[in-house]
Amino acid sequence: MAASVRDNKDRSRFELDVGSEMAFANYRLAPSAVIITHTETPRALRGRGIASELIKGALEIIRRDGRKVIAGCGFVVDYLDRHPEDADLRA
C-alpha cells in the first residue's frame, strides 16, 4: 500500500500522516462506489507529491474493498487522468 494511508471510517476520510502534519481526502459512500469529495494537504507539504501518495493509497483501499471511485474533486479527476492504470476503478 502507498505510504501509510488509512481509512478513517468514523470521519469518512482517507488519511496520510507526514511527520506531525496530516493530508486527508473526504469521501461519501455510494452503494458500490466511494465519492471522494475533497482533498486537503497542509500548506507546508504542498508541492511534494503528498496528495498523489494519499490518493494512490486511497485507491488501493478502494480496490481492495471491491468498490469503484467517483471523482468529486478536481485533484482526483486530474490524478485519474494521469494514471490510466487506475481507469478500472472509475464508476
PDB file of N, CA, C and O in Angstrom:
ATOM      1  N   MET A   1       0.843  -1.178   0.000  1.00  0.00           N
ATOM      2  CA  MET A   1       0.000   0.000   0.000  1.00  0.00           C
ATOM      3  C   MET A   1       0.887   1.239   0.000  1.00  0.00           C
ATOM      4  O   MET A   1       1.955   1.243   0.612  1.00  0.00           O
ATOM      5  N   ALA A   2       0.449   2.275  -0.678  1.00  0.00           N
ATOM      6  CA  ALA A   2       1.204   3.510  -0.749  1.00  0.00           C
ATOM      7  C   ALA A   2       1.343   4.106   0.650  1.00  0.00           C
ATOM      8  O   ALA A   2       0.368   4.231   1.392  1.00  0.00           O
ATOM      9  N   ALA A   3       2.576   4.468   0.987  1.00  0.00           N
ATOM     10  CA  ALA A   3       2.865   5.080   2.284  1.00  0.00           C
ATOM     11  C   ALA A   3       2.063   4.379   3.376  1.00  0.00           C
ATOM     12  O   ALA A   3       2.025   3.149   3.425  1.00  0.00           O
ATOM     13  N   SER A   4       1.426   5.149   4.249  1.00  0.00           N
ATOM     14  CA  SER A   4       0.617   4.534   5.309  1.00  0.00           C
ATOM     15  C   SER A   4      -0.767   5.183   5.327  1.00  0.00           C
ATOM     16  O   SER A   4      -1.221   5.692   6.351  1.00  0.00           O
ATOM     17  N   VAL A   5      -1.415   5.151   4.180  1.00  0.00           N
ATOM     18  CA  VAL A   5      -2.763   5.710   4.067  1.00  0.00           C
ATOM     19  C   VAL A   5      -3.728   4.803   4.817  1.00  0.00           C
ATOM     20  O   VAL A   5      -3.666   3.579   4.706  1.00  0.00           O
ATOM     21  N   ARG A   6      -4.615   5.421   5.577  1.00  0.00           N
ATOM     22  CA  ARG A   6      -5.612   4.642   6.315  1.00  0.00           C
ATOM     23  C   ARG A   6      -6.997   5.216   6.033  1.00  0.00           C
ATOM     24  O   ARG A   6      -7.151   6.386   5.683  1.00  0.00           O
ATOM     25  N   ASP A   7      -7.980   4.366   6.196  1.00  0.00           N
ATOM     26  CA  ASP A   7      -9.374   4.758   6.036  1.00  0.00           C
ATOM     27  C   ASP A   7      -9.938   5.035   7.422  1.00  0.00           C
ATOM     28  O   ASP A   7     -10.165   4.109   8.201  1.00  0.00           O
ATOM     29  N   ASN A   8     -10.162   6.290   7.726  1.00  0.00           N
ATOM     30  CA  ASN A   8     -10.775   6.679   8.995  1.00  0.00           C
ATOM     31  C   ASN A   8     -12.290   6.693   8.768  1.00  0.00           C
ATOM     32  O   ASN A   8     -12.871   7.723   8.426  1.00  0.00           O
ATOM     33  N   LYS A   9     -12.903   5.547   8.964  1.00  0.00           N
ATOM     34  CA  LYS A   9     -14.335   5.389   8.684  1.00  0.00           C
ATOM     35  C   LYS A   9     -15.198   6.307   9.560  1.00  0.00           C
ATOM     36  O   LYS A   9     -16.245   6.773   9.110  1.00  0.00           O
ATOM     37  N   ASP A  10     -14.778   6.570  10.788  1.00  0.00           N
ATOM     38  CA  ASP A  10     -15.550   7.437  11.679  1.00  0.00           C
ATOM     39  C   ASP A  10     -15.657   8.862  11.135  1.00  0.00           C
ATOM     40  O   ASP A  10     -16.667   9.535  11.342  1.00  0.00           O
ATOM     41  N   ARG A  11     -14.613   9.318  10.440  1.00  0.00           N
ATOM     42  CA  ARG A  11     -14.607  10.680   9.896  1.00  0.00           C
ATOM     43  C   ARG A  11     -14.843  10.707   8.390  1.00  0.00           C
ATOM     44  O   ARG A  11     -14.825  11.770   7.769  1.00  0.00           O
ATOM     45  N   SER A  12     -15.065   9.520   7.803  1.00  0.00           N
ATOM     46  CA  SER A  12     -15.302   9.393   6.355  1.00  0.00           C
ATOM     47  C   SER A  12     -14.209  10.090   5.553  1.00  0.00           C
ATOM     48  O   SER A  12     -14.469  10.959   4.721  1.00  0.00           O
ATOM     49  N   ARG A  13     -12.969   9.671   5.839  1.00  0.00           N
ATOM     50  CA  ARG A  13     -11.863  10.231   5.077  1.00  0.00           C
ATOM     51  C   ARG A  13     -10.664   9.291   5.099  1.00  0.00           C
ATOM     52  O   ARG A  13     -10.470   8.509   6.029  1.00  0.00           O
ATOM     53  N   PHE A  14      -9.875   9.398   4.044  1.00  0.00           N
ATOM     54  CA  PHE A  14      -8.597   8.710   3.980  1.00  0.00           C
ATOM     55  C   PHE A  14      -7.560   9.671   4.534  1.00  0.00           C
ATOM     56  O   PHE A  14      -7.621  10.872   4.275  1.00  0.00           O
ATOM     57  N   GLU A  15      -6.601   9.141   5.303  1.00  0.00           N
ATOM     58  CA  GLU A  15      -5.619   9.997   5.966  1.00  0.00           C
ATOM     59  C   GLU A  15      -4.207   9.499   5.701  1.00  0.00           C
ATOM     60  O   GLU A  15      -3.960   8.300   5.565  1.00  0.00           O
ATOM     61  N   LEU A  16      -3.285  10.459   5.632  1.00  0.00           N
ATOM     62  CA  LEU A  16      -1.866  10.160   5.466  1.00  0.00           C
ATOM     63  C   LEU A  16      -1.083  11.091   6.377  1.00  0.00           C
ATOM     64  O   LEU A  16      -1.087  12.307   6.182  1.00  0.00           O
ATOM     65  N   ASP A  17      -0.407  10.520   7.377  1.00  0.00           N
ATOM     66  CA  ASP A  17       0.434  11.308   8.275  1.00  0.00           C
ATOM     67  C   ASP A  17       1.793  11.524   7.625  1.00  0.00           C
ATOM     68  O   ASP A  17       2.396  10.602   7.077  1.00  0.00           O
ATOM     69  N   VAL A  18       2.260  12.776   7.700  1.00  0.00           N
ATOM     70  CA  VAL A  18       3.594  13.130   7.226  1.00  0.00           C
ATOM     71  C   VAL A  18       4.217  13.957   8.336  1.00  0.00           C
ATOM     72  O   VAL A  18       3.923  15.143   8.482  1.00  0.00           O
ATOM     73  N   GLY A  19       5.086  13.318   9.123  1.00  0.00           N
ATOM     74  CA  GLY A  19       5.616  13.985  10.299  1.00  0.00           C
ATOM     75  C   GLY A  19       4.473  14.317  11.238  1.00  0.00           C
ATOM     76  O   GLY A  19       3.670  13.449  11.580  1.00  0.00           O
ATOM     77  N   SER A  20       4.401  15.569  11.654  1.00  0.00           N
ATOM     78  CA  SER A  20       3.329  15.985  12.565  1.00  0.00           C
ATOM     79  C   SER A  20       2.108  16.536  11.814  1.00  0.00           C
ATOM     80  O   SER A  20       1.147  16.987  12.436  1.00  0.00           O
ATOM     81  N   GLU A  21       2.149  16.496  10.490  1.00  0.00           N
ATOM     82  CA  GLU A  21       1.057  17.009   9.652  1.00  0.00           C
ATOM     83  C   GLU A  21       0.218  15.857   9.111  1.00  0.00           C
ATOM     84  O   GLU A  21       0.647  14.704   9.147  1.00  0.00           O
ATOM     85  N   MET A  22      -0.971  16.166   8.614  1.00  0.00           N
ATOM     86  CA  MET A  22      -1.836  15.141   8.029  1.00  0.00           C
ATOM     87  C   MET A  22      -2.504  15.674   6.763  1.00  0.00           C
ATOM     88  O   MET A  22      -3.072  16.766   6.751  1.00  0.00           O
ATOM     89  N   ALA A  23      -2.420  14.879   5.706  1.00  0.00           N
ATOM     90  CA  ALA A  23      -3.202  15.135   4.493  1.00  0.00           C
ATOM     91  C   ALA A  23      -4.414  14.212   4.556  1.00  0.00           C
ATOM     92  O   ALA A  23      -4.341  13.122   5.123  1.00  0.00           O
ATOM     93  N   PHE A  24      -5.526  14.650   3.973  1.00  0.00           N
ATOM     94  CA  PHE A  24      -6.717  13.799   4.016  1.00  0.00           C
ATOM     95  C   PHE A  24      -7.579  14.026   2.783  1.00  0.00           C
ATOM     96  O   PHE A  24      -7.487  15.050   2.105  1.00  0.00           O
ATOM     97  N   ALA A  25      -8.417  13.036   2.520  1.00  0.00           N
ATOM     98  CA  ALA A  25      -9.384  13.106   1.424  1.00  0.00           C
ATOM     99  C   ALA A  25     -10.741  12.687   1.977  1.00  0.00           C
ATOM    100  O   ALA A  25     -10.932  11.534   2.363  1.00  0.00           O
ATOM    101  N   ASN A  26     -11.674  13.620   2.015  1.00  0.00           N
ATOM    102  CA  ASN A  26     -13.030  13.321   2.486  1.00  0.00           C
ATOM    103  C   ASN A  26     -13.778  12.506   1.447  1.00  0.00           C
ATOM    104  O   ASN A  26     -13.534  12.636   0.247  1.00  0.00           O
ATOM    105  N   TYR A  27     -14.689  11.666   1.915  1.00  0.00           N
ATOM    106  CA  TYR A  27     -15.489  10.880   0.976  1.00  0.00           C
ATOM    107  C   TYR A  27     -16.892  10.645   1.509  1.00  0.00           C
ATOM    108  O   TYR A  27     -17.178  10.815   2.694  1.00  0.00           O
ATOM    109  N   ARG A  28     -17.764  10.242   0.572  1.00  0.00           N
ATOM    110  CA  ARG A  28     -19.105   9.745   0.896  1.00  0.00           C
ATOM    111  C   ARG A  28     -19.222   8.384   0.239  1.00  0.00           C
ATOM    112  O   ARG A  28     -18.626   8.139  -0.809  1.00  0.00           O
ATOM    113  N   LEU A  29     -19.980   7.513   0.849  1.00  0.00           N
ATOM    114  CA  LEU A  29     -20.189   6.185   0.276  1.00  0.00           C
ATOM    115  C   LEU A  29     -21.458   6.164  -0.562  1.00  0.00           C
ATOM    116  O   LEU A  29     -22.497   6.689  -0.163  1.00  0.00           O
ATOM    117  N   ALA A  30     -21.351   5.550  -1.722  1.00  0.00           N
ATOM    118  CA  ALA A  30     -22.499   5.239  -2.574  1.00  0.00           C
ATOM    119  C   ALA A  30     -22.639   3.722  -2.523  1.00  0.00           C
ATOM    120  O   ALA A  30     -21.772   3.059  -1.953  1.00  0.00           O
ATOM    121  N   PRO A  31     -23.692   3.146  -3.095  1.00  0.00           N
ATOM    122  CA  PRO A  31     -23.887   1.694  -2.981  1.00  0.00           C
ATOM    123  C   PRO A  31     -22.674   0.839  -3.371  1.00  0.00           C
ATOM    124  O   PRO A  31     -22.360  -0.125  -2.672  1.00  0.00           O
ATOM    125  N   SER A  32     -21.997   1.167  -4.457  1.00  0.00           N
ATOM    126  CA  SER A  32     -20.841   0.350  -4.851  1.00  0.00           C
ATOM    127  C   SER A  32     -19.620   1.199  -5.154  1.00  0.00           C
ATOM    128  O   SER A  32     -18.673   0.735  -5.789  1.00  0.00           O
ATOM    129  N   ALA A  33     -19.645   2.449  -4.695  1.00  0.00           N
ATOM    130  CA  ALA A  33     -18.545   3.362  -5.008  1.00  0.00           C
ATOM    131  C   ALA A  33     -18.230   4.256  -3.816  1.00  0.00           C
ATOM    132  O   ALA A  33     -19.016   4.394  -2.879  1.00  0.00           O
ATOM    133  N   VAL A  34     -17.055   4.853  -3.891  1.00  0.00           N
ATOM    134  CA  VAL A  34     -16.617   5.857  -2.929  1.00  0.00           C
ATOM    135  C   VAL A  34     -16.509   7.171  -3.698  1.00  0.00           C
ATOM    136  O   VAL A  34     -15.813   7.247  -4.710  1.00  0.00           O
ATOM    137  N   ILE A  35     -17.192   8.191  -3.221  1.00  0.00           N
ATOM    138  CA  ILE A  35     -17.147   9.509  -3.854  1.00  0.00           C
ATOM    139  C   ILE A  35     -16.152  10.351  -3.062  1.00  0.00           C
ATOM    140  O   ILE A  35     -16.439  10.753  -1.934  1.00  0.00           O
ATOM    141  N   ILE A  36     -14.995  10.618  -3.641  1.00  0.00           N
ATOM    142  CA  ILE A  36     -14.005  11.464  -2.965  1.00  0.00           C
ATOM    143  C   ILE A  36     -14.379  12.911  -3.264  1.00  0.00           C
ATOM    144  O   ILE A  36     -14.346  13.348  -4.415  1.00  0.00           O
ATOM    145  N   THR A  37     -14.736  13.647  -2.213  1.00  0.00           N
ATOM    146  CA  THR A  37     -15.314  14.980  -2.366  1.00  0.00           C
ATOM    147  C   THR A  37     -14.326  16.122  -2.178  1.00  0.00           C
ATOM    148  O   THR A  37     -14.560  17.225  -2.672  1.00  0.00           O
ATOM    149  N   HIS A  38     -13.231  15.879  -1.478  1.00  0.00           N
ATOM    150  CA  HIS A  38     -12.284  16.966  -1.190  1.00  0.00           C
ATOM    151  C   HIS A  38     -10.954  16.366  -0.767  1.00  0.00           C
ATOM    152  O   HIS A  38     -10.910  15.412   0.010  1.00  0.00           O
ATOM    153  N   THR A  39      -9.884  16.928  -1.277  1.00  0.00           N
ATOM    154  CA  THR A  39      -8.535  16.517  -0.881  1.00  0.00           C
ATOM    155  C   THR A  39      -7.853  17.720  -0.256  1.00  0.00           C
ATOM    156  O   THR A  39      -7.889  18.818  -0.812  1.00  0.00           O
ATOM    157  N   GLU A  40      -7.228  17.516   0.901  1.00  0.00           N
ATOM    158  CA  GLU A  40      -6.584  18.616   1.626  1.00  0.00           C
ATOM    159  C   GLU A  40      -5.164  18.222   2.011  1.00  0.00           C
ATOM    160  O   GLU A  40      -4.931  17.170   2.606  1.00  0.00           O
ATOM    161  N   THR A  41      -4.221  19.089   1.657  1.00  0.00           N
ATOM    162  CA  THR A  41      -2.823  18.903   2.043  1.00  0.00           C
ATOM    163  C   THR A  41      -2.384  20.159   2.786  1.00  0.00           C
ATOM    164  O   THR A  41      -2.595  21.264   2.287  1.00  0.00           O
ATOM    165  N   PRO A  42      -1.780  20.022   3.962  1.00  0.00           N
ATOM    166  CA  PRO A  42      -1.309  21.212   4.673  1.00  0.00           C
ATOM    167  C   PRO A  42      -0.366  22.036   3.789  1.00  0.00           C
ATOM    168  O   PRO A  42       0.430  21.486   3.028  1.00  0.00           O
ATOM    169  N   ARG A  43      -0.469  23.333   3.902  1.00  0.00           N
ATOM    170  CA  ARG A  43       0.327  24.248   3.081  1.00  0.00           C
ATOM    171  C   ARG A  43       1.814  23.885   3.086  1.00  0.00           C
ATOM    172  O   ARG A  43       2.463  23.933   2.042  1.00  0.00           O
ATOM    173  N   ALA A  44       2.349  23.529   4.232  1.00  0.00           N
ATOM    174  CA  ALA A  44       3.783  23.222   4.343  1.00  0.00           C
ATOM    175  C   ALA A  44       4.186  21.990   3.534  1.00  0.00           C
ATOM    176  O   ALA A  44       5.364  21.816   3.223  1.00  0.00           O
ATOM    177  N   LEU A  45       3.221  21.134   3.189  1.00  0.00           N
ATOM    178  CA  LEU A  45       3.525  19.895   2.464  1.00  0.00           C
ATOM    179  C   LEU A  45       3.215  19.978   0.975  1.00  0.00           C
ATOM    180  O   LEU A  45       3.517  19.044   0.232  1.00  0.00           O
ATOM    181  N   ARG A  46       2.627  21.064   0.534  1.00  0.00           N
ATOM    182  CA  ARG A  46       2.211  21.163  -0.870  1.00  0.00           C
ATOM    183  C   ARG A  46       3.415  21.175  -1.803  1.00  0.00           C
ATOM    184  O   ARG A  46       4.487  21.675  -1.463  1.00  0.00           O
ATOM    185  N   GLY A  47       3.207  20.610  -2.987  1.00  0.00           N
ATOM    186  CA  GLY A  47       4.261  20.570  -3.996  1.00  0.00           C
ATOM    187  C   GLY A  47       5.250  19.438  -3.817  1.00  0.00           C
ATOM    188  O   GLY A  47       6.270  19.400  -4.504  1.00  0.00           O
ATOM    189  N   ARG A  48       4.974  18.519  -2.914  1.00  0.00           N
ATOM    190  CA  ARG A  48       5.897  17.408  -2.641  1.00  0.00           C
ATOM    191  C   ARG A  48       5.318  16.054  -3.039  1.00  0.00           C
ATOM    192  O   ARG A  48       5.920  15.021  -2.748  1.00  0.00           O
ATOM    193  N   GLY A  49       4.173  16.040  -3.691  1.00  0.00           N
ATOM    194  CA  GLY A  49       3.573  14.783  -4.123  1.00  0.00           C
ATOM    195  C   GLY A  49       2.788  14.063  -3.045  1.00  0.00           C
ATOM    196  O   GLY A  49       2.404  12.907  -3.221  1.00  0.00           O
ATOM    197  N   ILE A  50       2.547  14.733  -1.934  1.00  0.00           N
ATOM    198  CA  ILE A  50       1.840  14.104  -0.814  1.00  0.00           C
ATOM    199  C   ILE A  50       0.398  13.771  -1.195  1.00  0.00           C
ATOM    200  O   ILE A  50      -0.085  12.682  -0.886  1.00  0.00           O
ATOM    201  N   ALA A  51      -0.287  14.686  -1.856  1.00  0.00           N
ATOM    202  CA  ALA A  51      -1.679  14.425  -2.243  1.00  0.00           C
ATOM    203  C   ALA A  51      -1.761  13.243  -3.203  1.00  0.00           C
ATOM    204  O   ALA A  51      -2.697  12.446  -3.130  1.00  0.00           O
ATOM    205  N   SER A  52      -0.787  13.128  -4.099  1.00  0.00           N
ATOM    206  CA  SER A  52      -0.774  11.975  -5.016  1.00  0.00           C
ATOM    207  C   SER A  52      -0.573  10.676  -4.254  1.00  0.00           C
ATOM    208  O   SER A  52      -1.224   9.677  -4.560  1.00  0.00           O
ATOM    209  N   GLU A  53       0.306  10.671  -3.277  1.00  0.00           N
ATOM    210  CA  GLU A  53       0.502   9.472  -2.450  1.00  0.00           C
ATOM    211  C   GLU A  53      -0.772   9.125  -1.688  1.00  0.00           C
ATOM    212  O   GLU A  53      -1.136   7.956  -1.560  1.00  0.00           O
ATOM    213  N   LEU A  54      -1.435  10.147  -1.193  1.00  0.00           N
ATOM    214  CA  LEU A  54      -2.697   9.947  -0.477  1.00  0.00           C
ATOM    215  C   LEU A  54      -3.734   9.285  -1.384  1.00  0.00           C
ATOM    216  O   LEU A  54      -4.363   8.300  -0.996  1.00  0.00           O
ATOM    217  N   ILE A  55      -3.908   9.818  -2.575  1.00  0.00           N
ATOM    218  CA  ILE A  55      -4.918   9.270  -3.486  1.00  0.00           C
ATOM    219  C   ILE A  55      -4.504   7.893  -3.979  1.00  0.00           C
ATOM    220  O   ILE A  55      -5.355   7.019  -4.141  1.00  0.00           O
ATOM    221  N   LYS A  56      -3.235   7.683  -4.216  1.00  0.00           N
ATOM    222  CA  LYS A  56      -2.759   6.348  -4.614  1.00  0.00           C
ATOM    223  C   LYS A  56      -3.141   5.320  -3.545  1.00  0.00           C
ATOM    224  O   LYS A  56      -3.661   4.250  -3.862  1.00  0.00           O
ATOM    225  N   GLY A  57      -2.883   5.648  -2.295  1.00  0.00           N
ATOM    226  CA  GLY A  57      -3.232   4.739  -1.201  1.00  0.00           C
ATOM    227  C   GLY A  57      -4.727   4.566  -1.043  1.00  0.00           C
ATOM    228  O   GLY A  57      -5.205   3.463  -0.775  1.00  0.00           O
ATOM    229  N   ALA A  58      -5.475   5.661  -1.210  1.00  0.00           N
ATOM    230  CA  ALA A  58      -6.938   5.578  -1.116  1.00  0.00           C
ATOM    231  C   ALA A  58      -7.487   4.652  -2.197  1.00  0.00           C
ATOM    232  O   ALA A  58      -8.386   3.853  -1.934  1.00  0.00           O
ATOM    233  N   LEU A  59      -6.953   4.756  -3.407  1.00  0.00           N
ATOM    234  CA  LEU A  59      -7.420   3.899  -4.499  1.00  0.00           C
ATOM    235  C   LEU A  59      -7.079   2.436  -4.250  1.00  0.00           C
ATOM    236  O   LEU A  59      -7.842   1.548  -4.629  1.00  0.00           O
ATOM    237  N   GLU A  60      -5.946   2.180  -3.621  1.00  0.00           N
ATOM    238  CA  GLU A  60      -5.603   0.798  -3.269  1.00  0.00           C
ATOM    239  C   GLU A  60      -6.611   0.230  -2.267  1.00  0.00           C
ATOM    240  O   GLU A  60      -7.011  -0.929  -2.373  1.00  0.00           O
ATOM    241  N   ILE A  61      -7.015   1.043  -1.303  1.00  0.00           N
ATOM    242  CA  ILE A  61      -8.022   0.603  -0.327  1.00  0.00           C
ATOM    243  C   ILE A  61      -9.358   0.363  -1.033  1.00  0.00           C
ATOM    244  O   ILE A  61     -10.025  -0.643  -0.789  1.00  0.00           O
ATOM    245  N   ILE A  62      -9.738   1.284  -1.898  1.00  0.00           N
ATOM    246  CA  ILE A  62     -10.997   1.153  -2.637  1.00  0.00           C
ATOM    247  C   ILE A  62     -10.982  -0.116  -3.484  1.00  0.00           C
ATOM    248  O   ILE A  62     -11.967  -0.854  -3.514  1.00  0.00           O
ATOM    249  N   ARG A  63      -9.875  -0.371  -4.170  1.00  0.00           N
ATOM    250  CA  ARG A  63      -9.753  -1.586  -4.994  1.00  0.00           C
ATOM    251  C   ARG A  63      -9.852  -2.838  -4.119  1.00  0.00           C
ATOM    252  O   ARG A  63     -10.566  -3.782  -4.457  1.00  0.00           O
ATOM    253  N   ARG A  64      -9.145  -2.840  -3.011  1.00  0.00           N
ATOM    254  CA  ARG A  64      -9.152  -3.980  -2.091  1.00  0.00           C
ATOM    255  C   ARG A  64     -10.560  -4.285  -1.591  1.00  0.00           C
ATOM    256  O   ARG A  64     -10.929  -5.444  -1.402  1.00  0.00           O
ATOM    257  N   ASP A  65     -11.335  -3.231  -1.381  1.00  0.00           N
ATOM    258  CA  ASP A  65     -12.699  -3.386  -0.872  1.00  0.00           C
ATOM    259  C   ASP A  65     -13.718  -3.707  -1.971  1.00  0.00           C
ATOM    260  O   ASP A  65     -14.907  -3.851  -1.689  1.00  0.00           O
ATOM    261  N   GLY A  66     -13.260  -3.819  -3.210  1.00  0.00           N
ATOM    262  CA  GLY A  66     -14.146  -4.180  -4.311  1.00  0.00           C
ATOM    263  C   GLY A  66     -15.105  -3.078  -4.730  1.00  0.00           C
ATOM    264  O   GLY A  66     -16.190  -3.353  -5.243  1.00  0.00           O
ATOM    265  N   ARG A  67     -14.708  -1.840  -4.512  1.00  0.00           N
ATOM    266  CA  ARG A  67     -15.556  -0.704  -4.865  1.00  0.00           C
ATOM    267  C   ARG A  67     -14.980   0.032  -6.074  1.00  0.00           C
ATOM    268  O   ARG A  67     -13.896  -0.293  -6.558  1.00  0.00           O
ATOM    269  N   LYS A  68     -15.713   1.011  -6.544  1.00  0.00           N
ATOM    270  CA  LYS A  68     -15.291   1.927  -7.601  1.00  0.00           C
ATOM    271  C   LYS A  68     -15.146   3.308  -6.978  1.00  0.00           C
ATOM    272  O   LYS A  68     -15.526   3.525  -5.827  1.00  0.00           O
ATOM    273  N   VAL A  69     -14.592   4.239  -7.749  1.00  0.00           N
ATOM    274  CA  VAL A  69     -14.417   5.601  -7.255  1.00  0.00           C
ATOM    275  C   VAL A  69     -15.152   6.574  -8.169  1.00  0.00           C
ATOM    276  O   VAL A  69     -15.190   6.415  -9.389  1.00  0.00           O
ATOM    277  N   ILE A  70     -15.728   7.575  -7.539  1.00  0.00           N
ATOM    278  CA  ILE A  70     -16.299   8.711  -8.258  1.00  0.00           C
ATOM    279  C   ILE A  70     -15.492   9.927  -7.826  1.00  0.00           C
ATOM    280  O   ILE A  70     -15.440  10.265  -6.644  1.00  0.00           O
ATOM    281  N   ALA A  71     -14.865  10.579  -8.798  1.00  0.00           N
ATOM    282  CA  ALA A  71     -14.027  11.740  -8.508  1.00  0.00           C
ATOM    283  C   ALA A  71     -14.918  12.959  -8.323  1.00  0.00           C
ATOM    284  O   ALA A  71     -15.469  13.492  -9.286  1.00  0.00           O
ATOM    285  N   GLY A  72     -15.052  13.389  -7.086  1.00  0.00           N
ATOM    286  CA  GLY A  72     -15.880  14.543  -6.765  1.00  0.00           C
ATOM    287  C   GLY A  72     -15.063  15.782  -6.472  1.00  0.00           C
ATOM    288  O   GLY A  72     -15.610  16.792  -6.030  1.00  0.00           O
ATOM    289  N   CYS A  73     -13.762  15.722  -6.709  1.00  0.00           N
ATOM    290  CA  CYS A  73     -12.917  16.909  -6.553  1.00  0.00           C
ATOM    291  C   CYS A  73     -11.916  16.932  -7.705  1.00  0.00           C
ATOM    292  O   CYS A  73     -11.544  15.890  -8.245  1.00  0.00           O
ATOM    293  N   GLY A  74     -11.494  18.123  -8.062  1.00  0.00           N
ATOM    294  CA  GLY A  74     -10.617  18.307  -9.208  1.00  0.00           C
ATOM    295  C   GLY A  74      -9.308  17.555  -9.118  1.00  0.00           C
ATOM    296  O   GLY A  74      -8.810  17.058 -10.128  1.00  0.00           O
ATOM    297  N   PHE A  75      -8.737  17.462  -7.921  1.00  0.00           N
ATOM    298  CA  PHE A  75      -7.457  16.771  -7.804  1.00  0.00           C
ATOM    299  C   PHE A  75      -7.595  15.306  -8.185  1.00  0.00           C
ATOM    300  O   PHE A  75      -6.733  14.764  -8.877  1.00  0.00           O
ATOM    301  N   VAL A  76      -8.656  14.663  -7.748  1.00  0.00           N
ATOM    302  CA  VAL A  76      -8.849  13.241  -8.058  1.00  0.00           C
ATOM    303  C   VAL A  76      -9.126  13.056  -9.550  1.00  0.00           C
ATOM    304  O   VAL A  76      -8.655  12.088 -10.146  1.00  0.00           O
ATOM    305  N   VAL A  77      -9.878  13.964 -10.155  1.00  0.00           N
ATOM    306  CA  VAL A  77     -10.094  13.915 -11.607  1.00  0.00           C
ATOM    307  C   VAL A  77      -8.746  13.958 -12.316  1.00  0.00           C
ATOM    308  O   VAL A  77      -8.474  13.129 -13.184  1.00  0.00           O
ATOM    309  N   ASP A  78      -7.899  14.922 -11.950  1.00  0.00           N
ATOM    310  CA  ASP A  78      -6.581  15.058 -12.571  1.00  0.00           C
ATOM    311  C   ASP A  78      -5.712  13.835 -12.312  1.00  0.00           C
ATOM    312  O   ASP A  78      -5.011  13.371 -13.211  1.00  0.00           O
ATOM    313  N   TYR A  79      -5.751  13.309 -11.090  1.00  0.00           N
ATOM    314  CA  TYR A  79      -4.948  12.129 -10.758  1.00  0.00           C
ATOM    315  C   TYR A  79      -5.346  10.957 -11.649  1.00  0.00           C
ATOM    316  O   TYR A  79      -4.482  10.291 -12.220  1.00  0.00           O
ATOM    317  N   LEU A  80      -6.630  10.705 -11.771  1.00  0.00           N
ATOM    318  CA  LEU A  80      -7.095   9.580 -12.588  1.00  0.00           C
ATOM    319  C   LEU A  80      -6.739   9.780 -14.059  1.00  0.00           C
ATOM    320  O   LEU A  80      -6.440   8.812 -14.758  1.00  0.00           O
ATOM    321  N   ASP A  81      -6.767  11.017 -14.533  1.00  0.00           N
ATOM    322  CA  ASP A  81      -6.366  11.293 -15.915  1.00  0.00           C
ATOM    323  C   ASP A  81      -4.886  11.000 -16.134  1.00  0.00           C
ATOM    324  O   ASP A  81      -4.493  10.560 -17.214  1.00  0.00           O
ATOM    325  N   ARG A  82      -4.063  11.240 -15.114  1.00  0.00           N
ATOM    326  CA  ARG A  82      -2.613  10.998 -15.216  1.00  0.00           C
ATOM    327  C   ARG A  82      -2.232   9.550 -14.959  1.00  0.00           C
ATOM    328  O   ARG A  82      -1.099   9.157 -15.238  1.00  0.00           O
ATOM    329  N   HIS A  83      -3.151   8.746 -14.431  1.00  0.00           N
ATOM    330  CA  HIS A  83      -2.845   7.362 -14.057  1.00  0.00           C
ATOM    331  C   HIS A  83      -3.841   6.401 -14.703  1.00  0.00           C
ATOM    332  O   HIS A  83      -4.764   5.924 -14.043  1.00  0.00           O
ATOM    333  N   PRO A  84      -3.654   6.120 -15.987  1.00  0.00           N
ATOM    334  CA  PRO A  84      -4.589   5.227 -16.688  1.00  0.00           C
ATOM    335  C   PRO A  84      -4.625   3.815 -16.107  1.00  0.00           C
ATOM    336  O   PRO A  84      -5.575   3.071 -16.351  1.00  0.00           O
ATOM    337  N   GLU A  85      -3.607   3.443 -15.347  1.00  0.00           N
ATOM    338  CA  GLU A  85      -3.604   2.118 -14.718  1.00  0.00           C
ATOM    339  C   GLU A  85      -4.724   1.970 -13.686  1.00  0.00           C
ATOM    340  O   GLU A  85      -5.058   0.855 -13.283  1.00  0.00           O
ATOM    341  N   ASP A  86      -5.296   3.084 -13.265  1.00  0.00           N
ATOM    342  CA  ASP A  86      -6.401   3.048 -12.304  1.00  0.00           C
ATOM    343  C   ASP A  86      -7.761   3.281 -12.962  1.00  0.00           C
ATOM    344  O   ASP A  86      -8.763   3.457 -12.269  1.00  0.00           O
ATOM    345  N   ALA A  87      -7.799   3.283 -14.283  1.00  0.00           N
ATOM    346  CA  ALA A  87      -9.049   3.547 -15.011  1.00  0.00           C
ATOM    347  C   ALA A  87     -10.146   2.542 -14.661  1.00  0.00           C
ATOM    348  O   ALA A  87     -11.330   2.872 -14.720  1.00  0.00           O
ATOM    349  N   ASP A  88      -9.758   1.325 -14.299  1.00  0.00           N
ATOM    350  CA  ASP A  88     -10.748   0.296 -13.956  1.00  0.00           C
ATOM    351  C   ASP A  88     -11.549   0.648 -12.705  1.00  0.00           C
ATOM    352  O   ASP A  88     -12.601   0.058 -12.457  1.00  0.00           O
ATOM    353  N   LEU A  89     -11.064   1.597 -11.921  1.00  0.00           N
ATOM    354  CA  LEU A  89     -11.758   1.974 -10.690  1.00  0.00           C
ATOM    355  C   LEU A  89     -12.832   3.034 -10.902  1.00  0.00           C
ATOM    356  O   LEU A  89     -13.647   3.278 -10.012  1.00  0.00           O
ATOM    357  N   ARG A  90     -12.839   3.660 -12.061  1.00  0.00           N
ATOM    358  CA  ARG A  90     -13.838   4.707 -12.314  1.00  0.00           C
ATOM    359  C   ARG A  90     -15.239   4.109 -12.352  1.00  0.00           C
ATOM    360  O   ARG A  90     -15.484   3.105 -13.022  1.00  0.00           O
ATOM    361  N   ALA A  91     -16.149   4.739 -11.626  1.00  0.00           N
ATOM    362  CA  ALA A  91     -17.548   4.267 -11.607  1.00  0.00           C
ATOM    363  C   ALA A  91     -18.280   4.779 -12.833  1.00  0.00           C
ATOM    364  O   ALA A  91     -19.465   4.495 -13.008  1.00  0.00           O
TER     365      ALA A  91
END
